[in-house]
Amino acid sequence: MKRLGWWPVLVALILVVAGCGGSGSVPTGAAVRGRECPTNGVSGRRVEVDCRSPDGAWHLMGHGRTFLRFFLARRAQKPTLMYRSGNACCSYIGWAKPHLLVFIDYPQVLSLDPTTRRVTSFGALGDLVVSPDGNWVAGYGPGGPGDPTATTVYVLAVHSQSRKEECLVVPGSWGDAKGFTPDSKAVIVNRYQHGQQLRQFSLSSLHARCPPGATSRFLVNPQTGLRAGS
């Protein structure tokens, strides 16, 4: 019988390092996120947010009690109202490089381009982390018709031209996304099962099998937070 030597070991090692297996791999380092905007959000109280874009070109000022309003100013210019929520906004607010505002107006994942004032819905997630390069966001959502009680992590393309697949699904049931690798080529996810478990998945290993609700992309009326034209 011909001996296979060290080839099987090498192949297995490559798969583990690349995170190509269905269970992912051990993270190669700490999870990294894009810039997030902290809020003082407390139920029943006025919410305030004050945050600058990564390139320093735009200044976000948001406030409200029930319906949050976003005012943005370009450097020393006067702030302009660019978004008014019609829902329970916002469980997450952050920036995708260089100055695209990304936030959740539950359950929609929205982006706001202050240069054009265009607001786009590009998915539905329960939470959100932005990749360091600003091209991807990741968060948890329903497991789909096959297992509606489970949650899994989806990775959405911020820009529709980023990649042919606009939504990627992390295999298995996971609690949330912790962040990305520094080069934004892999997502790091988390679940609690006999303690915290962190696993890393290469984006190139993920498949575009997201449920339809997680991937819909359409323009939003910035004055109502609803689908444009509705």
C-alpha positions as CSV (number, residue, x, y, z in Angstrom):
1,M,0.0,0.0,0.0
2,K,1.3,3.4,-1.0
3,R,2.0,5.7,2.0
4,L,0.3,9.1,1.7
5,G,3.1,10.7,3.9
6,W,2.5,14.2,5.2
7,W,0.1,15.4,2.5
8,P,-3.1,14.7,4.5
9,V,-1.7,16.6,7.5
10,L,-0.8,19.6,5.3
11,V,-4.2,19.8,3.7
12,A,-6.0,19.6,7.0
13,L,-3.7,22.4,8.4
14,I,-4.5,24.6,5.4
15,L,-8.2,24.2,5.9
16,V,-8.0,25.1,9.5
17,V,-5.9,28.2,9.0
18,A,-8.2,29.4,6.2
19,G,-11.3,28.8,8.1
20,C,-12.9,26.9,5.3
21,G,-14.4,24.2,7.4
22,G,-18.1,24.4,8.6
23,S,-16.9,25.1,12.2
24,G,-14.4,27.8,11.3
25,S,-11.1,28.1,13.0
26,V,-9.5,29.6,16.1
27,P,-9.2,33.4,15.6
28,T,-5.7,34.5,14.6
29,G,-6.1,37.7,16.7
30,A,-8.5,40.1,18.4
31,A,-11.6,41.1,16.5
32,V,-11.4,44.5,14.9
33,R,-14.3,46.9,14.1
34,G,-14.9,50.1,12.2
35,R,-15.7,53.3,14.1
36,E,-18.7,53.1,16.3
37,C,-20.7,56.0,17.7
38,P,-21.7,55.6,21.3
39,T,-25.0,56.8,22.5
40,N,-26.5,57.5,25.9
41,G,-29.6,55.5,24.9
42,V,-31.7,54.8,28.0
43,S,-35.4,53.7,27.7
44,G,-37.7,56.7,28.1
45,R,-34.9,59.3,28.1
46,R,-33.6,61.6,25.4
47,V,-30.9,60.0,23.2
48,E,-27.8,62.0,22.2
49,V,-25.0,61.0,19.8
50,D,-22.0,63.0,18.7
51,C,-19.5,61.4,16.4
52,R,-17.1,62.3,13.6
53,S,-16.4,60.2,10.4
54,P,-13.1,58.3,10.1
55,D,-11.7,60.9,7.7
56,G,-12.9,63.8,9.8
57,A,-14.9,65.3,7.0
58,W,-18.3,64.9,8.6
59,H,-19.7,65.5,12.1
60,L,-22.8,63.6,13.2
61,M,-25.1,65.1,15.8
62,G,-28.2,63.1,16.7
63,H,-30.9,63.6,19.3
64,G,-34.5,62.6,20.1
65,R,-36.6,60.8,22.6
66,T,-38.9,58.6,20.6
67,F,-37.8,59.3,17.0
68,L,-34.1,60.0,16.6
69,R,-33.0,62.7,14.1
70,F,-29.6,62.9,12.5
71,F,-28.0,66.2,11.7
72,L,-24.7,66.2,9.8
73,A,-22.2,69.0,9.1
74,R,-19.3,69.1,6.8
75,R,-16.4,70.4,8.8
76,A,-17.3,74.0,9.9
77,Q,-20.5,74.2,8.0
78,K,-24.0,74.5,9.5
79,P,-25.6,71.1,10.5
80,T,-28.3,69.8,8.2
81,L,-31.2,67.4,9.1
82,M,-30.5,64.4,6.9
83,Y,-32.6,61.6,8.6
84,R,-35.6,61.4,10.7
85,S,-36.5,58.0,12.2
86,G,-40.1,56.7,12.2
87,N,-39.2,53.7,14.3
88,A,-37.2,52.6,17.3
89,C,-33.9,54.0,16.2
90,C,-31.1,53.3,16.7
91,S,-29.5,50.2,18.3
92,Y,-26.3,50.7,16.4
93,I,-24.7,53.8,14.8
94,G,-21.2,53.7,13.1
95,W,-19.2,54.7,10.1
96,A,-17.9,52.8,7.1
97,K,-14.7,54.4,5.7
98,P,-14.3,57.1,4.6
99,H,-17.6,58.8,5.6
100,L,-20.7,56.5,5.0
101,L,-23.0,56.4,8.1
102,V,-24.3,52.9,8.8
103,F,-27.0,52.3,11.4
104,I,-29.9,50.1,12.4
105,D,-33.4,51.6,12.4
106,Y,-34.9,48.3,13.5
107,P,-34.9,45.9,11.8
108,Q,-33.5,47.7,8.7
109,V,-29.7,48.1,8.2
110,L,-29.3,51.5,6.6
111,S,-26.6,53.6,5.1
112,L,-26.6,57.4,4.7
113,D,-24.2,59.1,2.3
114,P,-24.0,62.7,3.6
115,T,-22.5,63.9,0.3
116,T,-25.7,62.9,-1.6
117,R,-28.1,62.6,1.3
118,R,-29.1,59.2,-0.1
119,V,-30.4,56.7,2.5
120,T,-30.3,53.0,1.4
121,S,-31.7,49.9,3.2
122,F,-29.5,46.9,2.4
123,G,-30.6,44.2,4.9
124,A,-32.2,43.4,8.2
125,L,-30.1,42.4,11.3
126,G,-30.4,42.4,15.0
127,D,-27.0,44.0,15.7
128,L,-24.1,45.2,13.6
129,V,-20.3,45.5,13.3
130,V,-18.5,47.2,10.5
131,S,-15.3,45.8,8.9
132,P,-12.1,47.9,9.2
133,D,-12.1,48.6,5.4
134,G,-15.8,49.7,5.4
135,N,-16.9,47.2,2.8
136,W,-18.8,44.8,5.0
137,V,-21.1,44.6,8.0
138,A,-21.9,41.5,10.1
139,G,-24.7,40.8,12.5
140,Y,-27.2,38.1,13.7
141,G,-30.5,37.3,12.1
142,P,-33.1,34.6,12.0
143,G,-31.9,31.1,11.0
144,G,-34.5,31.0,8.2
145,P,-37.4,28.6,7.4
146,G,-35.3,25.5,8.2
147,D,-34.7,26.6,11.8
148,P,-36.7,29.8,12.6
149,T,-35.9,29.7,16.3
150,A,-32.1,29.7,15.7
151,T,-29.9,32.7,15.0
152,T,-27.0,32.9,12.7
153,V,-24.6,35.5,11.5
154,Y,-24.9,37.2,8.1
155,V,-22.2,39.3,6.4
156,L,-23.6,42.1,4.1
157,A,-21.8,44.0,1.4
158,V,-22.1,47.8,2.2
159,H,-21.7,48.7,-1.4
160,S,-23.6,46.6,-4.0
161,Q,-20.5,46.6,-6.2
162,S,-18.2,45.3,-3.4
163,R,-18.8,41.7,-4.5
164,K,-21.2,39.6,-6.6
165,E,-22.6,38.1,-3.4
166,E,-24.3,40.9,-1.4
167,C,-25.0,38.6,1.6
168,L,-23.0,35.8,3.0
169,V,-24.1,33.3,5.7
170,V,-21.8,31.9,8.4
171,P,-22.6,28.2,8.7
172,G,-24.1,27.0,12.0
173,S,-26.0,28.8,14.8
174,W,-24.1,31.7,16.4
175,G,-25.0,34.4,18.9
176,D,-23.4,37.5,17.3
177,A,-20.5,38.9,15.3
178,K,-17.6,40.2,17.3
179,G,-15.7,41.9,14.4
180,F,-13.3,41.1,11.6
181,T,-9.7,40.4,11.1
182,P,-7.6,43.6,10.6
183,D,-7.4,42.9,6.8
184,S,-11.2,42.5,6.7
185,K,-10.9,39.2,4.9
186,A,-12.5,37.1,7.7
187,V,-15.3,37.5,10.2
188,I,-15.1,36.5,13.9
189,V,-18.3,35.2,15.5
190,N,-19.3,34.2,19.0
191,R,-21.6,31.9,20.9
192,Y,-22.0,30.7,24.5
193,Q,-21.9,27.0,24.8
194,H,-20.1,25.8,27.9
195,G,-18.4,29.2,27.9
196,Q,-17.7,31.7,25.2
197,Q,-16.6,30.3,21.8
198,L,-15.0,32.5,19.2
199,R,-14.5,31.2,15.7
200,Q,-13.1,32.8,12.6
201,F,-14.5,32.3,9.0
202,S,-12.8,33.5,5.9
203,L,-15.2,35.5,3.7
204,S,-14.0,33.6,0.6
205,S,-15.2,30.4,2.2
206,L,-18.8,31.6,2.9
207,H,-21.8,31.0,0.6
208,A,-24.6,33.4,-0.5
209,R,-27.5,31.5,1.0
210,C,-29.2,34.3,3.0
211,P,-33.0,34.4,3.3
212,P,-34.7,37.1,1.1
213,G,-35.4,39.4,4.0
214,A,-31.8,39.7,4.9
215,T,-30.7,41.0,1.5
216,S,-33.3,43.4,0.1
217,R,-31.8,46.7,-1.1
218,F,-33.9,49.8,-1.7
219,L,-33.9,53.6,-1.2
220,V,-35.5,55.0,2.0
221,N,-37.3,58.3,2.5
222,P,-34.9,60.2,4.9
223,Q,-37.9,62.2,6.4
224,T,-39.9,59.1,7.4
225,G,-37.5,56.2,7.6
226,L,-39.8,54.3,5.3
227,R,-39.3,52.8,1.8
228,A,-39.2,55.6,-0.7
229,G,-42.4,55.9,-2.6
230,S,-44.5,54.2,0.0
